[in-house]
């Protein structure tokens, strides 16, 4: 039996997210993209902008990995929740989500996420 995989990757400028978070668009952006738990988790992080940039990249990467025809349905940003397993590894909570691996990284002014789903 052949194993098939679907991948998604996304990169986000942390400065772009910082600009949104310090503008009048902040509340609309947060409520449209992130769950209450994700918003609460950001308060305990060193850099709120870095945290949200990584989570946004992860959601985009997951949407790309799950967009193959016949695989998972199209997701809204709010239906995808990114959280950390107790070992620190990022995980995805979304409807019908299984067999998905996720990695998030930050360097300089960028956050990147890579997602692999087995079909």
C-alpha positions as CSV (number, residue, x, y, z in Angstrom):
1,X,0.0,0.0,0.0
2,X,1.3,3.4,-1.0
3,X,1.6,6.1,1.7
4,X,0.5,9.5,0.4
5,X,1.3,12.7,2.1
6,X,0.2,16.3,1.7
7,X,2.3,19.2,2.9
8,X,1.8,22.8,3.6
9,X,4.2,25.6,4.6
10,X,3.8,29.3,5.4
11,X,6.0,32.1,6.5
12,X,4.8,35.3,8.2
13,X,6.5,38.6,9.0
14,X,6.5,39.1,12.8
15,X,6.6,42.9,12.2
16,X,3.4,42.7,10.1
17,X,1.6,40.9,12.9
18,X,3.1,43.4,15.5
19,X,1.7,46.3,13.3
20,X,-1.8,44.7,13.4
21,X,-1.6,44.1,17.1
22,X,-0.7,47.7,17.8
23,X,-3.4,49.1,15.6
24,X,-7.2,49.6,15.7
25,X,-7.5,46.3,13.8
26,X,-6.2,44.3,16.8
27,X,-9.5,43.0,18.2
28,X,-11.0,42.2,14.8
29,X,-7.9,40.3,13.8
30,X,-7.6,38.3,17.0
31,X,-11.3,37.4,17.2
32,X,-11.4,36.4,13.5
33,X,-8.3,34.2,13.5
34,X,-7.7,32.9,17.0
35,X,-9.6,30.9,19.6
36,X,-10.0,32.3,23.2
37,X,-7.5,29.8,24.4
38,X,-4.9,30.9,21.9
39,X,-5.4,34.5,22.8
40,X,-5.1,33.6,26.5
41,X,-1.9,31.6,25.8
42,X,-0.3,34.6,24.2
43,X,-0.3,36.5,27.4
44,X,2.2,34.2,29.0
45,X,4.7,34.5,26.0
46,X,7.7,36.6,25.8
47,X,6.6,38.1,22.5
48,X,2.9,38.3,21.6
49,X,3.7,39.2,18.0
50,X,6.0,36.3,17.6
51,X,3.5,33.9,19.2
52,X,0.6,35.0,16.9
53,X,2.8,35.1,13.8
54,X,3.8,31.4,14.4
55,X,0.2,30.4,15.1
56,X,-1.0,32.2,12.0
57,X,1.7,30.5,9.9
58,X,0.7,27.1,11.4
59,X,-3.0,27.6,10.5
60,X,-2.1,28.6,6.9
61,X,0.3,25.6,6.6
62,X,-2.5,23.3,7.9
63,X,-5.0,24.8,5.5
64,X,-2.6,24.2,2.6
65,X,-1.9,20.6,3.7
66,X,-5.6,19.8,4.1
67,X,-6.8,21.4,0.9
68,X,-6.3,18.4,-1.4
69,X,-9.5,17.3,-3.1
70,X,-11.2,14.4,-1.3
71,X,-9.2,14.9,1.9
72,X,-10.2,17.2,4.6
73,X,-12.9,19.9,4.3
74,X,-12.0,23.6,3.9
75,X,-11.3,25.1,7.4
76,X,-11.9,28.6,8.8
77,X,-9.1,30.0,10.8
78,X,-11.1,29.9,14.0
79,X,-12.0,26.2,13.5
80,X,-8.2,25.4,13.7
81,X,-6.7,25.7,17.2
82,X,-2.9,25.4,17.6
83,X,-1.7,24.3,21.1
84,X,1.4,22.9,22.6
85,X,1.5,19.3,23.8
86,X,2.9,18.9,27.3
87,X,6.3,18.1,25.7
88,X,6.2,21.5,24.0
89,X,5.5,20.1,20.4
90,X,2.9,22.2,18.6
91,X,-0.3,20.3,17.8
92,X,-3.5,21.0,15.9
93,X,-7.1,20.7,17.1
94,X,-9.5,20.8,14.2
95,X,-12.6,18.9,13.1
96,X,-11.7,15.5,11.4
97,X,-8.0,16.2,12.0
98,X,-5.8,13.2,12.4
99,X,-2.4,12.0,11.2
100,X,-1.0,15.6,11.1
101,X,2.4,16.7,12.1
102,X,3.3,20.4,12.6
103,X,6.5,22.3,13.2
104,X,6.8,26.1,14.0
105,X,10.0,28.0,14.0
106,X,11.0,31.7,14.5
107,X,14.1,33.5,13.3
108,X,14.7,37.2,13.2
109,X,11.6,38.8,11.9
110,X,9.9,35.7,10.5
111,X,7.9,32.8,11.8
112,X,7.5,29.7,9.6
113,X,5.3,26.6,10.0
114,X,5.5,23.3,8.1
115,X,2.6,20.8,8.2
116,X,2.5,17.2,6.9
117,X,-0.7,15.2,6.7
118,X,-0.9,11.5,5.8
119,X,-3.8,10.8,3.4
